[in-house]
Amino acid sequence: RKEVEQDPGPFNVPEGATVAFNCTYSNSASQSFFWYRQDCRKEPKLLMSVYSSGNEDGRFTAQLNRASQYISLLIRDSKLSDSATYLCVVNGAAGNKLTFGGGTRVLVKP
Amino acid sequence: EPEVTQTPSHQVTQMGQEVILRCVPISNHLYFYWYRQILGQKVEFLVSFYNNEISEKSEIFDDQFSVERPDGSNFTLKIRSTKLEDSAMYFCASLRRDMNTEAFFGQGTRLTVV
């Protein structure tokens, strides 16, 4: 089983719709969790940290389910500018370092 | 807003040559990392650096690679005798405190080995 796994997509989303996707991790001792956004050929940029209680930042909501070992990201009222690859990043999935999932590609269309 | 800076943005080198990729982490950060991303693939961990020494390295980070923090501000990745398969985007990242804080990435160096 991969240390951090994501559905690669693409998720084709009509503008204004809601999209959600998950990321699973294999190591139950993983300590912290993040969602990053990566645009084509650019560096990953932090979207949000994921807390045990779940957290929301505007149109973005992140959840952590430790029992089932996954995190989720929900995007409401999708904008064209939300088109990107969303990277799940986990600390402690494999040693004391940040481990990246393969990314989920989201395409928001008019 | 403080940021991680990397130079050069693009490096083309001949197979077998040595390259040095440079990074200036955010000044009060303590942990430094190199990652790489081959085109179309996932971001892969290379090495982490803390307290002036390597704290962890991946299987990719073999004797061909080395890192240095020569002057307290720069953080460099040296690749000796480059191979075609070293062509990738190399990202430097820094963390303020520990792994529970978020990592900030530089804009990357695109390395092309010909």
Chai-1 contact restraints between the chains, C-beta under 6 A:
chainA,res_idxA,chainB,res_idxB,connection_type,confidence,min_distance_angstrom,max_distance_angstrom,comment,restraint_id
A,S32,B,N100,contact,1.0,0.0,6.0,A-B,restraint_1
A,F34,B,E102,contact,1.0,0.0,6.0,A-B,restraint_2
A,E43,B,F91,contact,1.0,0.0,6.0,A-B,restraint_3
A,E43,B,F105,contact,1.0,0.0,6.0,A-B,restraint_4
A,E43,B,Q107,contact,1.0,0.0,6.0,A-B,restraint_5
A,E43,B,G108,contact,1.0,0.0,6.0,A-B,restraint_6
A,P44,B,F105,contact,1.0,0.0,6.0,A-B,restraint_7
A,L46,B,E102,contact,1.0,0.0,6.0,A-B,restraint_8
A,S49,B,E102,contact,1.0,0.0,6.0,A-B,restraint_9
A,N91,B,M99,contact,1.0,0.0,6.0,A-B,restraint_10
A,G95,B,E56,contact,1.0,0.0,6.0,A-B,restraint_11
A,N96,B,M99,contact,1.0,0.0,6.0,A-B,restraint_12
A,K97,B,F45,contact,1.0,0.0,6.0,A-B,restraint_13
A,K97,B,S48,contact,1.0,0.0,6.0,A-B,restraint_14
A,K97,B,E56,contact,1.0,0.0,6.0,A-B,restraint_15
A,L98,B,A103,contact,1.0,0.0,6.0,A-B,restraint_16
A,F100,B,K42,contact,1.0,0.0,6.0,A-B,restraint_17
A,F100,B,V43,contact,1.0,0.0,6.0,A-B,restraint_18
A,G102,B,K42,contact,1.0,0.0,6.0,A-B,restraint_19
